[in-house]
Amino acid sequence: MQTVHNIKAKENTRKKLRESATPQEIILWSRLRRNQLGHRFRRQHSVGKYIVDFYCSEKKLVVELDGWQHREENNDGYDIERTEFLQSLGYKVLRFWNDEVNKNIEGVILKIEEFL
């Protein structure tokens, strides 16, 4: 069986992404880490050729934060392709705008808890 999680070739990229996390990723990670919601999350986890922001293997949940770069027209196809790939593996993908994390972190956490 082919491995699709945390492929060795993406290890350096994952590390760089963790080291250069956005303020919103830091805020959300502070609420997801250490089983605070009753489930273990990983950050900057690779699934296939993609690296997802947050991942809960137990619930097959991917949480993505979208910033200004996701509003560009040429990024729409990439995000759709990425979501379809993850869903084809049985994952639920929750997407939040960075602005939601900034203005309503409790609402973001509530939506994640509802899925969990």
Phi, psi and omega in degrees: 000136182282136178281133177243352183255137176043056178299134185306323182297339181261004185302313180295321179295316178300317180297316179297320178295321177295320181289335182246037182300146176286160177304323181291322176296320179296316179299310182294319180300324180297339180262341182262332187292162176056038175056030182298332179261011179088005180218148181277129174246149171245155176241149183050060182257133180269138175229110186063225181274001183255152173244119183265153183293307182221144188216130175241106184292323182301320182256003181053050183243134173243131177244124181243139173254131181246130178247201184302326183295339180277351179274347180290141184302319184288352179270343182304313181297320179297313180296321179294314180300315180298312180297317179298319178298312181298319179293327178295338176269002178093014180269145171267132181248119173255129180243138177227144173282147177307322181299326177295320178295319181294319188260339186210058181300325180296322177293321177297312180298319179300317179295321178294315179298323179299320178291317182297000000 
